[in-house]
Amino acid sequence: MLSVEALELSYGASLCLRGVDLTATPGQITCVLGRNGVGKSSLMRAIVGLERAQKGRITWEGRDIGSTAPAERARAGIGYVPQGREIFPFLTVQENLETALAAAPRGSVVPQEIFDLFPILRDFLRRRGGDLSGGQQQQLAIGRALTAQPRLLILDEPTEGIQPNVIKDIARVIAYLARDRGMAVVLVEQYFEFARDLGDTLAIMVRGEMALAGPTQSLDEDEVRKHLTV
């Protein structure tokens, strides 16, 4: 469904991504791991069009999308939950969810499934986003991305700063979307255990490059941890 090939991205004279390859497959969870500052978020932002790669190719369902705008990629079925959530603090939960309808098929409404996955959102529909806890905001950010009815969901560190009980809820939803809904999922994580338990495939980044990649069960855990520890 998604193929990233030999991607290079620079910020000025600083080369951030160096020949990066990545794939995402329907019904599968691909986890991208690495220390802070290795280029994980830059890779995700390049996939959704918020950064323009200088070299390489991003293919979505057989079509090169390297020059298309972020809004077009969203309408094509690529959903994105950014690091830090980036909800609208002065809009209500309902209004935050409705902002994603611009990328959904014409005539869509907020799917009932969002409230089945995250019941707290139904309870807080009229509450402003900025008044929610961090875990509730993360659920709202995921719900907002799902409102656009994507076929690929990219989540950039969804467990960051989140309480353990909400992390379990998020893991349950991610697993459901991939296993039961057949969605392709790309998950950026720093925590190996979370990624190991969820991921079908692991991709380990070091200094802007892919150091290791493959099916989760085929990778040596000690080798993976070596690239993740400071």
C-alpha positions in Angstrom: 0.0 0.0 0.0 2.8 2.4 1.0 6.3 2.2 -0.3 9.2 4.6 0.7 12.4 4.1 -1.3 15.8 5.6 -0.8 14.4 8.8 0.8 16.7 11.7 1.6 15.6 14.8 3.5 17.8 17.8 4.4 17.3 20.8 6.7 19.7 23.3 5.2 23.1 21.6 5.2 22.0 18.9 7.7 21.1 15.6 6.1 18.3 14.2 8.2 17.2 11.1 6.3 19.7 9.0 4.3 18.4 6.5 1.8 15.5 5.4 4.0 13.2 2.5 2.8 9.9 1.6 4.5 6.7 -0.2 3.5 3.3 -0.5 5.0 0.8 -3.3 4.3 -2.9 -3.6 4.9 -3.7 -5.5 8.1 -0.1 -5.1 9.3 1.5 -2.9 12.0 4.9 -1.5 11.1 6.8 0.0 14.1 9.6 2.5 13.6 11.9 2.8 16.6 15.0 4.8 17.4 16.5 7.2 19.9 15.5 10.9 20.0 16.6 12.9 17.0 17.3 10.0 14.5 14.7 11.2 12.0 11.6 9.2 12.8 9.2 12.2 12.9 10.9 13.7 9.8 10.2 10.5 8.0 6.5 10.5 9.0 6.2 14.2 8.0 7.7 13.5 4.6 5.2 10.6 4.1 2.2 12.9 4.8 3.7 15.8 2.8 4.6 18.2 5.6 8.2 18.0 4.5 9.5 17.7 1.0 12.2 15.1 0.4 15.1 16.0 -1.9 15.6 12.5 -3.2 13.8 9.1 -3.2 10.3 8.0 -3.9 7.0 7.8 -1.9 4.4 5.5 -3.6 0.9 5.2 -2.4 -1.2 2.4 -3.9 1.1 2.4 -6.9 1.1 6.2 -7.5 4.1 8.5 -6.8 2.8 11.1 -4.3 6.1 12.8 -3.7 4.9 16.1 -5.2 1.3 16.1 -3.9 0.0 18.4 -1.1 -0.7 17.1 2.4 -4.5 17.7 1.9 -4.5 15.5 -1.2 -2.6 12.7 0.6 -5.2 12.9 3.4 -8.1 12.7 1.0 -6.3 9.7 -0.7 -6.5 7.8 2.6 -3.4 8.6 4.6 -4.3 9.5 8.2 -1.8 11.1 10.6 -1.6 11.5 14.3 1.3 13.9 15.0 3.7 13.9 17.9 2.3 16.2 20.5 -1.3 15.5 19.3 -1.9 19.1 17.9 -5.5 19.2 18.7 -7.3 22.6 18.6 -7.5 23.6 22.3 -10.3 26.2 21.9 -12.6 23.9 19.8 -14.8 21.3 21.4 -14.3 17.6 21.1 -17.1 17.6 18.5 -15.6 20.4 16.5 -12.1 18.9 16.6 -13.5 15.7 15.1 -15.4 17.6 12.5 -12.3 19.3 11.2 -11.2 15.9 9.7 -14.4 15.7 7.6 -12.7 17.9 5.0 -10.6 14.9 4.1 -13.5 12.4 4.3 -15.7 11.4 1.4 -18.4 14.0 0.6 -21.4 13.9 2.9 -19.6 12.0 5.7 -20.3 12.5 9.3 -18.2 11.6 12.4 -18.5 7.8 12.5 -20.2 6.2 15.5 -17.3 3.8 15.7 -15.1 6.6 17.0 -17.2 6.7 20.2 -17.2 2.9 20.4 -13.5 2.9 20.3 -13.1 5.9 22.7 -16.2 6.2 24.8 -14.8 9.1 26.8 -15.1 11.3 23.6 -18.9 10.8 23.6 -19.0 12.0 27.3 -17.0 15.1 26.6 -18.4 16.2 23.2 -19.0 19.7 24.4 -15.8 20.1 26.3 -13.0 22.1 24.8 -10.0 20.1 23.7 -7.6 22.1 25.8 -9.5 21.1 28.9 -8.9 17.4 28.4 -6.1 15.4 30.0 -3.1 14.3 28.0 -4.5 10.8 27.5 -7.9 12.1 26.5 -6.3 14.5 24.0 -4.4 11.6 22.5 -7.7 9.6 22.1 -9.2 12.7 20.5 -6.2 13.0 18.1 -6.6 9.4 17.0 -10.4 9.8 16.7 -9.9 12.9 14.6 -7.6 11.0 12.2 -10.1 8.1 12.0 -12.9 10.5 11.2 -11.4 11.0 7.7 -11.8 7.2 7.1 -8.1 6.5 6.2 -6.7 3.2 5.0 -3.3 4.0 6.4 -2.9 5.4 9.9 0.4 6.9 10.9 0.9 7.5 14.7 3.9 9.4 15.9 4.7 8.4 19.5 1.1 8.0 20.7 2.2 6.8 24.1 4.3 9.8 25.0 3.4 11.2 28.3 0.3 9.1 28.6 -0.9 7.2 31.7 -0.7 3.4 31.6 -4.4 2.6 31.5 -4.8 4.9 28.4 -1.8 3.3 26.7 -3.6 -0.1 27.0 -6.7 1.4 25.4 -4.6 2.8 22.6 -2.8 -0.5 22.0 -6.2 -2.3 21.9 -7.5 0.2 19.3 -4.4 0.0 17.1 -4.5 -3.8 17.1 -8.2 -3.7 16.3 -7.7 -1.4 13.3 -5.0 -3.6 11.8 -6.3 -7.1 12.6 -10.1 -6.6 12.3 -10.4 -3.6 10.0 -7.4 -4.5 7.7 -5.9 -1.0 8.0 -2.2 -0.4 7.4 -0.6 1.1 10.5 2.8 2.8 10.9 3.6 3.4 14.5 6.6 5.5 15.7 7.7 4.5 19.2 10.6 4.8 21.6 9.4 2.0 23.9 10.6 -1.4 22.6 8.1 -3.5 24.6 5.1 -1.6 23.3 6.3 -1.9 19.7 7.4 -5.6 20.1 4.0 -6.6 21.5 2.0 -4.8 18.7 4.3 -4.8 15.6 4.4 -7.3 12.8 7.5 -5.5 11.5 10.1 -3.5 13.2 12.3 -0.8 11.5 15.1 0.6 13.7 16.5 4.0 12.7 20.0 5.3 13.6 21.3 8.7 12.5 18.8 9.0 9.7 19.2 5.5 8.3 17.5 2.2 8.8 19.9 0.1 10.8 17.7 -3.0 11.2 14.3 -4.0 9.7 12.3 -7.1 9.4 9.5 -9.2 10.9 9.4 -8.7 14.7 10.0 -12.4 15.5 13.0 -12.6 13.2 15.0 -9.8 14.8 17.4 -10.4 17.7 16.0 -8.5 20.7 19.5 -7.7 22.1 20.6 -6.3 18.8 17.4 -4.1 18.6 17.9 -2.8 22.2 21.5 -1.9 21.4 20.3 0.6 18.9 17.7 2.0 21.3 19.7 2.5 24.5 21.7 5.7 25.1 
